[in-house]
């Protein structure tokens, strides 16, 4: 009886997955560790909407495959994201070292990296997420905001509309993806003022119509500067926005002391001093 053929290297090789963040500003934010994941991969999938960024990435690796063609007008975004996961998993199951490259931080407002890592680990593959400098990081630096001063709430704008959420107007409010608000299933890439009017109506429950609104977009190229536009809440209805722009509302009211809790904390301090002195 002939002996069974020995498995080839391709048959026995175990694939691995990494999802890395490119950062926001091209070339400036990529960490050495993220670069090493890209350079050492067998295949690189790029979820980058900028052709310049893709060309720059191709200088680091000969096999960069864009995920952008999976988008289509009228196509549900979740279908596109599932296709991204399927493409990466197919190469992973073929025994390849796969690297997914995403703008900013791959775990922030990005469904596919979390899902593909979850699926890869469930199937026994090594999977890793490498953080990057996110739009949030750039926002704090460019707008001079310290989230520790008054606190800061972050919402995906549509989520704020779909669910009963409580806004604290004493802190900063950051709204992401206002440009595609209400896009529940179909991949629309633009919305009209009627959708923004509903958002303004919702925000009007906690903010006056003349409250300041900051529209922010970080720089993605080293030669660019961040775009910062200041308007009033009522004017937000008539300002077209893209998915890349973020809306920030500064605090509208002053912080109020919690007297009852302060008294209890003071009493605990007194007890501790007494115990120390005994």
C-alpha positions, -999 to +999 in steps of 0.1 A: +000+000+000+016+033-010+024+057+018+004+089+021+020+120+007+035+143+032+016+176+036+032+205+019+044+236+037+013+255+024-009+228+039+006+230+074+012+267+076-010+286+101-022+320+091-023+350+114-042+383+113-034+419+124-056+450+121-035+481+124-042+518+125-026+541+099-033+572+120-050+602+106-021+622+090-005+602+063+030+592+071+032+610+104+011+588+126+021+553+116+038+536+145+069+514+140+050+483+153+021+489+129+046+493+100+062+460+109+028+443+107+023+457+073+058+449+060+058+413+073+023+404+060+017+382+030-013+402+019-025+437+030-061+448+028-066+486+028-098+503+039-087+537+028-108+562+009-078+583-002-060+571-033-029+589-022-029+569+011-032+536-009-003+545-032+018+554-002+009+520+014+020+502-018+055+515-012+056+493+019+041+462+005+038+446-030+003+431-024-021+458-012-057+451-020-082+479-017-115+472+001-131+504-013-146+488-044-170+469-022-189+501-015-218+510-038-245+536-038-276+521-024-258+491-010-262+485+028-230+494+046-232+463+068-231+441+036-200+458+025-184+453+059-192+417+059-176+413+025-145+428+039-144+403+067-150+374+042-121+386+020-097+387+049-108+354+064-104+337+030-067+346+029-063+338+066-077+303+061-053+298+032-025+301+057-014+336+050-003+364+073-031+390+067-029+426+077-059+450+075-051+486+074-076+512+086-076+550+090-069+563+125-075+536+152-088+503+137-111+498+167-129+531+167-161+534+145-149+504+126-171+472+126-150+450+104-117+449+124-135+439+155-156+413+137-128+397+117-106+395+148-135+379+167-141+354+139-104+346+135-099+339+172-130+317+172-114+296+145-082+293+164-061+318+146-037+343+161-053+378+157-041+412+170-053+448+169-026+475+169-039+509+179-033+541+160-038+578+164-075+584+160-096+613+149-105+618+186-069+622+195-064+648+168-096+666+178-085+671+214-052+685+202-065+707+175-095+721+195-075+724+227-100+702+246-090+683+278-118+658+283-108+656+320-118+692+327-156+690+322-161+654+309-168+644+274-196+623+259-192+606+225-221+594+204-225+581+168-250+607+157-276+582+144-274+563+176-283+594+195-315+596+173-324+559+175-322+554+212-332+572+244-299+586+255-292+612+282-270+641+273-250+660+300-248+696+287-223+704+315-196+685+295-185+684+259-206+665+234-189+649+204-211+636+176-195+613+149-207+607+114-234+634+114-230+634+076-247+600+073-272+604+101-303+582+098-285+559+073-300+527+089-295+502+061-289+517+027-255+531+018-265+567+010-235+590+008-254+623+012-284+634+033-306+665+031-313+692+056-344+674+068-323+648+085-301+674+102-332+692+112-343+662+133-308+661+149-311+699+157-345+692+172-331+665+194-302+686+205-326+715+212-339+696+241-306+703+259-291+733+242-303+767+232-306+774+194-277+800+195-253+776+213-219+772+196-213+742+174-179+733+162-175+713+129-141+696+128-122+677+103-086+666+110-057+669+086-050+637+066-020+649+047+011+666+061+006+697+039-030+702+052-044+720+082-074+709+103-107+724+092-125+741+121-158+759+115-178+775+143-216+780+138-247+781+160-269+751+166-297+765+144-273+769+115-264+733+116-295+724+095-281+742+065-245+730+066-238+700+044-215+675+062-195+645+052-189+613+072-154+625+080-165+656+098-172+656+135-196+679+154-186+692+189-209+711+213-190+728+242-206+728+277-238+748+279-242+750+316-218+751+346-210+721+367-232+720+399-217+707+431-232+676+446-234+688+482-247+656+497-218+635+482-193+662+492-205+660+528-202+622+528-167+624+514-157+650+540-171+627+567-150+598+554-119+620+554-126+630+590-129+593+601-097+584+584-078+612+601-092+601+635-082+565+628-047+577+618-043+598+649-055+570+673 
